[in-house]
Amino acid sequence: MKQYTKLVLLIAAYFIVWSVIVYAIGMRMIRENDNTRAVFMNRMTAQMKESGSTDVTPFLNDFEYKDIASTINVYYVKDGNNYDNLGGRNNTYVYVLTDDSGAVTGFVEYVYESSSYMKLIMLAEASSVVFLIPLIILLIYFDKKILKPFREFSEYPEKLSKGLVTDGIPETRNRFFGRYVWGMNMLGSKLDSDRKEIDRLLYDRKKFISVLAHGIKTPVANIKLYSEAIQSGLYRGGEPDPKDSEVAEKIGKNADDIADLVRGILEDPGAVRESFVPKVSSFYLMDVKKRIEEAFGNRLKLSDIPFSVNITGNPMVQSDIDAIVRCITQFMENAIKYGDGTGIRLNLYRQDDITYFSVINKGATLGEDEIPFVFNCYYRGTNSSDKEGSGIGLYEARAVARGLGGDIMMKTENNETEVVMYVPD
C-alpha cells in the first residue's frame, strides 16, 4: 500500500473536510435554533410576570414543537428555594423574574430535550465514517485483486524481451487478468519457439559457412602453389618470365587474402552474434537470489527436483544484474537438461572484490578433454546426443561474462558438474 499513500491521504483529507463542513452547518443550525428558543423563553417569561401562568398553549401557533421547552420550573424567592443546582443540566436555560420595581422575585428554568440538530450532526459524522469504511475496504480489494497482480505482471514483458523468462506466468483464477495471462504465455511460447528456430538457422548458417570455407581452402592452396610454380619458372625450364612472375605474385597475394578470410570464418564462427554492451548498476546479491527463485522455484517444485540457494552475506554489487541473471538462467537450464534430477544448488558469494555465481548439479558429466571446448560456439558435448539444443548458450554466457570483465569456468568431479561465473566490481 506504500505506492498509494497519496490516495489514502486524499481520502483522509476528504473525510476531515467533510466532517468540518457538516459540523459547521450543524452548529449554525443550532445557533439559529437557540435564537428561536430565546424568543419563546422571553415571551413565556413576560407572560409569567403578568399572570404567573406557565401555560404554553398561546404559543403553539407561533413556535415549532422543538422550540418549546419540555419542562418549565418556577422558583420564587418567597418560597425559600435552594438555587445551588439551578440550571446545572444540559439544554437548560434560566431566566430571572422581577416585579415592577425591578426586584428579583424568582427564577424560571426552561428544560429542553437534547438538540435534534446535535443528533443530526452525530448522524452525519457517523454516516461519513460508515462511508469511509467500505471505501477503504474497496481500496484494499482493488490493490489486492488488480494493482498487485498488475505490478507483478508488468515485469513479465521486460523479462521476456531480455530472455530472462524460463517459465510462463502461473495460471490464475483472477477474472481481471485471465485472458492477459493466457495471451502473455502464448507470446512467451512463441518467442521461445522463434528463438530456437533462430538458433537452428544460425547453426545451419555456420555449418554451411564452415563447409564452404573448408571447400575453398583446398582450391586456394592449389592456386597458391601454381602461382609459386610460375614465379619459380617451373613451367619454363627453370627460367622465370618477369611478366609471368609479376602476374603470379598478384595471384598469390589474392590467394593469401582469401585464405585469411577463410581462416577468420573458421576461427570465429560466432561473429554473426550481436555484441554485448553491459548496463552497469548497483544491486544486492539478494536481488539475484530472489529473481532466480522466482524464475525456477515453482518449475523445479513441479518437476520434483530439489533446489537450494546458498548466499553468503548480502553485499552490494556493481554490475549488470540482467546479464548476470541471463547467464545463471542458462546454467540452470543446462543443469535441468543434463542433470539426473537429484538436486541443483546455486551458490552466491563474494571474495575480495569479485562476486561468484556457481551452479552445481549431479548427472552425466563431460570428460576432461571436452571441457575446454564447451564454451565454443555450436559445440555440443557427448552427453547431448538425445537432448535438444544448439550449442550457443554457454558461448553467449561466456561472451557476456567477459563483457562484464569476468569469465566462466566448468569443473566436473564425482559425477557432479559445477559451472562458475565470476565478475569483478
C-alpha positions as CSV (number, residue, x, y, z in Angstrom):
1,M,0.0,0.0,0.0
2,K,3.0,2.3,0.1
3,Q,2.5,3.2,-3.5
4,Y,-0.9,4.6,-2.7
5,T,-0.1,6.8,0.3
6,K,-1.2,9.9,-1.7
7,L,-4.6,8.3,-2.4
8,V,-5.0,7.3,1.3
9,L,-4.1,10.8,2.4
10,L,-6.6,12.3,-0.2
11,I,-9.4,10.1,1.3
12,A,-8.4,11.2,4.8
13,A,-8.4,14.8,3.8
14,Y,-11.8,14.4,2.2
15,F,-13.1,12.8,5.4
16,I,-11.7,15.7,7.5
17,V,-13.1,18.4,5.2
18,W,-16.5,16.7,5.1
19,S,-16.6,16.4,8.9
20,V,-15.7,20.1,9.3
21,I,-18.4,21.2,6.8
22,V,-21.0,19.0,8.5
23,Y,-20.1,20.3,11.9
24,A,-20.1,24.0,10.8
25,I,-23.5,23.6,9.2
26,G,-24.9,21.8,12.2
27,M,-23.6,24.5,14.7
28,R,-25.1,27.2,12.5
29,M,-28.4,25.5,12.7
30,I,-28.1,25.1,16.4
31,R,-27.4,28.8,16.8
32,E,-30.4,29.7,14.7
33,N,-32.5,27.3,16.8
34,D,-31.1,28.9,20.0
35,N,-32.3,32.3,18.8
36,T,-35.8,31.0,18.2
37,R,-35.9,29.4,21.6
38,A,-34.7,32.7,23.2
39,V,-37.7,34.4,21.7
40,F,-40.1,31.8,23.1
41,M,-38.5,32.0,26.6
42,N,-38.6,35.8,26.6
43,R,-42.3,35.8,25.7
44,M,-43.0,33.0,28.2
45,T,-41.2,34.8,31.0
46,A,-43.1,38.0,30.2
47,Q,-46.4,36.0,30.5
48,M,-45.4,34.7,33.9
49,K,-44.6,38.2,35.1
50,E,-48.1,39.3,34.2
51,S,-50.2,36.3,35.1
52,G,-47.9,33.7,36.7
53,S,-49.2,31.2,34.2
54,T,-46.9,28.5,32.7
55,D,-49.4,27.5,30.0
56,V,-47.7,27.2,26.6
57,T,-51.0,26.9,24.6
58,P,-50.9,30.5,23.4
59,F,-47.6,29.9,21.7
60,L,-48.3,26.7,19.9
61,N,-49.2,28.5,16.7
62,D,-46.1,30.8,16.8
63,F,-43.4,28.2,17.5
64,E,-42.4,24.7,16.5
65,Y,-42.5,21.9,19.0
66,K,-38.7,21.8,19.2
67,D,-38.6,25.4,20.3
68,I,-41.0,25.0,23.2
69,A,-39.4,23.8,26.4
70,S,-40.4,20.3,27.5
71,T,-40.4,21.3,31.2
72,I,-40.8,24.7,32.9
73,N,-39.9,25.1,36.5
74,V,-40.6,28.3,38.5
75,Y,-38.7,29.1,41.7
76,Y,-40.0,32.0,43.8
77,V,-37.8,33.8,46.3
78,K,-40.6,34.0,48.9
79,D,-40.7,30.2,49.0
80,G,-37.1,29.9,50.2
81,N,-36.0,27.6,47.4
82,N,-32.4,26.4,47.1
83,Y,-30.8,27.7,43.9
84,D,-27.5,25.8,44.1
85,N,-28.3,23.3,41.3
86,L,-30.4,25.6,39.2
87,G,-29.5,25.4,35.5
88,G,-26.8,22.8,36.0
89,R,-28.0,20.5,33.4
90,N,-27.5,20.3,29.6
91,N,-30.1,22.1,27.4
92,T,-31.3,24.1,30.4
93,Y,-31.8,27.9,30.5
94,V,-32.6,30.1,33.5
95,Y,-34.5,33.4,33.3
96,V,-35.0,35.9,36.1
97,L,-38.5,37.1,37.3
98,T,-38.7,40.6,38.6
99,D,-41.6,42.8,39.8
100,D,-42.5,46.3,38.6
101,S,-39.7,47.9,40.7
102,G,-37.1,45.5,39.2
103,A,-36.6,43.4,42.3
104,V,-36.0,39.7,41.8
105,T,-39.0,37.7,42.7
106,G,-37.8,34.3,41.3
107,F,-36.3,32.3,38.5
108,V,-37.8,30.3,35.6
109,E,-35.9,27.2,34.5
110,Y,-36.6,26.0,30.9
111,V,-35.6,22.4,30.2
112,Y,-35.3,21.2,26.6
113,E,-34.8,17.7,25.2
114,S,-31.4,17.1,23.6
115,S,-30.9,19.1,20.5
116,S,-32.2,17.4,17.3
117,Y,-29.6,19.3,15.4
118,M,-26.8,17.8,17.5
119,K,-28.3,14.4,16.8
120,L,-28.2,15.3,13.1
121,I,-24.6,16.2,13.3
122,M,-23.7,13.0,15.0
123,L,-25.7,11.1,12.4
124,A,-23.9,12.9,9.6
125,E,-20.5,12.2,11.2
126,A,-21.4,8.6,11.7
127,S,-22.6,8.3,8.1
128,S,-19.2,9.7,6.8
129,V,-17.4,7.0,8.9
130,V,-19.7,4.3,7.5
131,F,-19.0,5.6,4.0
132,L,-15.2,5.7,4.7
133,I,-15.0,2.1,5.9
134,P,-16.4,0.5,2.7
135,L,-14.2,2.9,0.7
136,I,-11.1,1.6,2.5
137,I,-12.2,-2.0,2.0
138,L,-12.8,-1.3,-1.7
139,L,-9.3,0.3,-1.9
140,I,-7.7,-2.8,-0.3
141,Y,-9.6,-5.1,-2.6
142,F,-8.6,-3.0,-5.6
143,D,-5.0,-3.2,-4.6
144,K,-5.0,-6.9,-3.9
145,K,-7.0,-8.1,-6.9
146,I,-5.9,-5.6,-9.6
147,L,-3.0,-3.4,-8.7
148,K,-0.8,-6.0,-7.0
149,P,-1.2,-8.6,-9.8
150,F,-0.7,-5.9,-12.4
151,R,2.6,-4.9,-10.8
152,E,3.8,-8.5,-10.9
153,F,2.6,-9.0,-14.5
154,S,4.1,-5.7,-15.7
155,E,7.6,-7.0,-15.2
156,Y,7.0,-10.1,-17.4
157,P,7.2,-8.4,-20.8
158,E,10.5,-6.7,-20.0
159,K,11.9,-10.1,-18.8
160,L,10.5,-11.7,-21.8
161,S,12.3,-9.3,-24.1
162,K,15.6,-9.9,-22.4
163,G,15.3,-13.6,-22.5
164,L,15.2,-13.9,-18.7
165,V,11.9,-15.9,-18.5
166,T,12.1,-19.7,-18.2
167,D,8.5,-20.3,-17.4
168,G,5.2,-18.7,-18.1
169,I,3.1,-16.6,-15.8
170,P,1.3,-19.0,-13.4
171,E,-2.3,-19.6,-14.2
172,T,-4.7,-17.5,-12.1
173,R,-8.4,-17.5,-11.3
174,N,-8.4,-13.8,-11.2
175,R,-11.1,-12.8,-13.7
176,F,-9.5,-9.5,-14.4
177,F,-6.3,-11.0,-15.8
178,G,-7.2,-14.5,-17.0
179,R,-7.0,-13.6,-20.7
180,Y,-4.0,-11.4,-20.2
181,V,-2.1,-14.3,-18.6
182,W,-3.2,-16.7,-21.3
183,G,-2.1,-14.3,-24.1
184,M,1.3,-13.5,-22.4
185,N,2.1,-17.2,-22.0
186,M,1.2,-17.8,-25.7
187,L,3.6,-14.9,-26.6
188,G,6.3,-16.3,-24.4
189,S,5.9,-19.8,-26.0
190,K,6.0,-18.2,-29.5
191,L,9.2,-16.1,-28.7
192,D,10.8,-19.2,-27.2
193,S,10.0,-21.2,-30.4
194,D,11.2,-18.3,-32.6
195,R,14.4,-18.1,-30.6
196,K,15.1,-21.8,-31.0
197,E,14.4,-21.5,-34.7
198,I,16.8,-18.6,-35.0
199,D,19.5,-20.6,-33.2
200,R,18.8,-23.5,-35.6
201,L,19.1,-21.2,-38.6
202,L,22.3,-19.8,-37.2
203,Y,23.7,-23.3,-36.7
204,D,22.7,-24.2,-40.3
205,R,24.3,-21.0,-41.5
206,K,27.5,-21.7,-39.5
207,K,27.6,-25.2,-40.8
208,F,27.1,-24.0,-44.4
209,I,29.8,-21.4,-44.0
210,S,32.2,-23.9,-42.4
211,V,31.6,-26.4,-45.2
212,L,32.0,-23.7,-47.8
213,A,35.2,-22.4,-46.1
214,H,36.7,-25.8,-45.9
215,G,35.8,-26.3,-49.6
216,I,37.5,-23.1,-50.5
217,K,40.7,-23.9,-48.6
218,T,41.9,-26.6,-50.9
219,P,41.4,-24.8,-54.2
220,V,43.0,-21.6,-52.7
221,A,46.0,-23.7,-51.6
222,N,46.4,-25.1,-55.1
223,I,46.2,-21.7,-56.6
224,K,48.9,-20.5,-54.2
225,L,51.1,-23.5,-55.3
226,Y,50.5,-22.8,-59.0
227,S,51.4,-19.1,-58.6
228,E,54.6,-20.1,-56.7
229,A,55.5,-22.5,-59.5
230,I,55.0,-19.9,-62.2
231,Q,57.1,-17.4,-60.2
232,S,59.9,-20.0,-59.9
233,G,59.8,-20.7,-63.7
234,L,58.9,-24.3,-63.2
235,Y,56.9,-24.4,-66.5
236,R,59.7,-22.6,-68.5
237,G,62.6,-24.9,-67.8
238,G,63.6,-23.1,-64.6
239,E,63.8,-19.7,-66.2
240,P,61.1,-17.4,-64.7
241,D,59.5,-14.9,-67.0
242,P,59.3,-11.4,-65.4
243,K,55.8,-10.7,-66.7
244,D,54.5,-14.1,-65.6
245,S,56.2,-13.7,-62.2
246,E,54.5,-10.3,-61.7
247,V,51.1,-11.7,-62.5
248,A,51.8,-14.9,-60.4
249,E,52.7,-12.7,-57.5
250,K,49.4,-10.8,-57.7
251,I,47.6,-14.1,-57.9
252,G,49.4,-15.4,-54.8
253,K,48.6,-12.2,-52.9
254,N,44.9,-12.6,-53.7
255,A,45.0,-16.3,-52.7
256,D,46.6,-15.2,-49.3
257,D,43.8,-12.7,-48.8
258,I,41.1,-15.4,-49.5
259,A,42.9,-17.8,-47.1
260,D,42.9,-15.2,-44.3
261,L,39.2,-14.6,-44.8
262,V,38.5,-18.4,-44.6
263,R,40.7,-18.7,-41.5
264,G,38.8,-15.9,-39.8
265,I,35.4,-17.6,-40.6
266,L,36.6,-20.9,-39.3
267,E,38.2,-19.5,-36.1
268,D,35.2,-17.2,-35.2
269,P,32.0,-18.7,-36.4
270,G,30.1,-16.8,-33.7
271,A,30.9,-13.5,-35.1
272,V,27.4,-13.4,-36.5
273,R,26.1,-12.9,-33.0
274,E,25.4,-9.4,-31.7
275,S,27.9,-7.8,-29.4
276,F,27.1,-7.4,-25.7
277,V,27.0,-3.9,-24.1
278,P,26.7,-4.1,-20.3
279,K,24.4,-1.7,-18.4
280,V,26.0,-1.4,-15.0
281,S,24.0,-0.5,-11.9
282,S,24.1,-1.2,-8.2
283,F,22.2,-4.1,-6.7
284,Y,22.4,-6.5,-3.8
285,L,23.3,-10.2,-4.1
286,M,19.9,-11.0,-2.5
287,D,18.2,-9.5,-5.6
288,V,19.8,-12.1,-7.8
289,K,18.7,-14.9,-5.4
290,K,15.1,-13.6,-5.4
291,R,15.0,-13.4,-9.2
292,I,16.3,-17.0,-9.7
293,E,14.0,-18.4,-7.1
294,E,11.1,-16.6,-8.8
295,A,12.0,-17.9,-12.2
296,F,12.8,-21.6,-11.2
297,G,11.1,-22.2,-7.8
298,N,7.7,-23.4,-9.0
299,R,9.1,-25.1,-12.0
300,L,11.6,-27.3,-10.1
301,K,8.9,-27.9,-7.4
302,L,6.5,-29.3,-10.0
303,S,9.4,-31.4,-11.5
304,D,10.2,-32.7,-8.0
305,I,13.9,-31.5,-8.3
306,P,15.4,-30.4,-5.0
307,F,16.7,-26.8,-5.3
308,S,18.6,-24.7,-2.9
309,V,20.2,-21.3,-3.0
310,N,23.1,-20.6,-0.6
311,I,24.1,-16.9,-0.2
312,T,26.9,-15.6,1.9
313,G,26.1,-12.2,3.2
314,N,24.3,-9.6,1.1
315,P,27.0,-7.4,-0.4
316,M,26.2,-4.7,-2.9
317,V,27.4,-5.4,-6.4
318,Q,28.3,-3.0,-9.2
319,S,27.4,-4.9,-12.5
320,D,24.7,-5.7,-14.9
321,I,22.1,-7.7,-13.0
322,D,20.0,-8.6,-16.1
323,A,23.1,-10.0,-17.8
324,I,24.1,-12.0,-14.7
325,V,20.6,-13.4,-14.3
326,R,20.6,-14.3,-18.0
327,C,23.9,-16.3,-17.6
328,I,22.7,-18.1,-14.4
329,T,19.4,-18.9,-16.2
330,Q,21.5,-20.6,-18.9
331,F,23.4,-22.6,-16.3
332,M,20.1,-23.6,-14.6
333,E,18.6,-24.7,-17.9
334,N,21.7,-26.9,-18.6
335,A,21.5,-28.3,-15.0
336,I,17.9,-29.3,-15.5
337,K,18.5,-30.7,-19.0
338,Y,21.7,-32.7,-18.3
339,G,21.2,-33.4,-14.6
340,D,19.8,-36.5,-13.1
341,G,17.1,-34.7,-11.2
342,T,18.6,-35.4,-7.7
343,G,19.2,-31.8,-6.9
344,I,20.5,-28.4,-8.1
345,R,22.5,-25.9,-5.9
346,L,23.1,-22.3,-6.5
347,N,25.9,-20.6,-4.5
348,L,26.3,-16.8,-4.4
349,Y,29.2,-15.4,-2.6
350,R,31.9,-12.7,-2.7
351,Q,35.6,-12.8,-2.1
352,D,37.6,-9.6,-2.1
353,D,36.2,-7.5,-5.0
354,I,35.0,-10.5,-7.0
355,T,31.5,-11.9,-6.9
356,Y,30.9,-15.6,-7.7
357,F,27.8,-17.4,-9.1
358,S,28.0,-21.2,-9.0
359,V,25.5,-23.8,-10.2
360,I,26.1,-27.4,-9.2
361,N,24.2,-30.5,-10.3
362,K,24.6,-34.2,-10.5
363,G,24.3,-36.2,-13.7
364,A,26.1,-37.2,-16.9
365,T,29.4,-35.3,-16.9
366,L,31.8,-34.4,-19.7
367,G,35.3,-35.8,-19.9
368,E,38.3,-33.5,-19.0
369,D,39.2,-33.4,-22.7
370,E,35.9,-31.9,-23.7
371,I,35.7,-29.1,-21.1
372,P,38.0,-26.7,-23.0
373,F,35.5,-26.8,-25.9
374,V,32.1,-26.4,-24.2
375,F,32.2,-22.6,-24.5
376,N,32.9,-22.7,-28.2
377,C,30.1,-21.6,-30.5
378,Y,27.8,-24.5,-31.6
379,Y,29.8,-27.1,-29.7
380,R,27.8,-29.9,-28.1
381,G,29.2,-32.4,-25.8
382,T,29.0,-36.2,-25.9
383,N,26.2,-36.1,-23.2
384,S,23.9,-34.1,-25.5
385,S,23.1,-36.6,-28.2
386,D,19.5,-37.1,-27.1
387,K,19.0,-33.5,-25.8
388,E,17.6,-30.6,-27.7
389,G,19.9,-27.6,-28.1
390,S,22.1,-25.6,-30.5
391,G,25.4,-25.2,-28.6
392,I,25.0,-21.4,-28.4
393,G,24.0,-20.9,-24.7
394,L,27.4,-21.3,-22.9
395,Y,29.2,-19.5,-25.8
396,E,26.9,-16.5,-25.3
397,A,27.2,-16.7,-21.5
398,R,31.0,-16.6,-21.7
399,A,30.8,-13.6,-24.0
400,V,28.5,-11.8,-21.5
401,A,30.8,-12.7,-18.6
402,R,33.8,-11.4,-20.4
403,G,31.9,-8.3,-21.4
404,L,31.5,-7.7,-17.6
405,G,35.2,-8.2,-17.0
406,G,34.9,-11.7,-15.7
407,D,34.8,-15.2,-17.1
408,I,33.2,-18.7,-16.7
409,M,34.7,-22.0,-15.7
410,M,33.4,-25.5,-15.6
411,K,34.5,-28.3,-13.3
412,T,33.5,-32.0,-13.1
413,E,34.1,-34.3,-10.2
414,N,32.4,-37.4,-8.7
415,N,29.5,-37.3,-11.2
416,E,29.0,-33.6,-10.4
417,T,29.2,-30.6,-12.7
418,E,29.8,-27.1,-11.5
419,V,29.7,-24.0,-13.7
420,V,31.2,-20.9,-12.0
421,M,30.9,-17.4,-13.3
422,Y,32.8,-14.6,-11.6
423,V,32.6,-10.8,-12.2
424,P,34.5,-8.0,-10.6
425,D,33.1,-4.7,-9.4
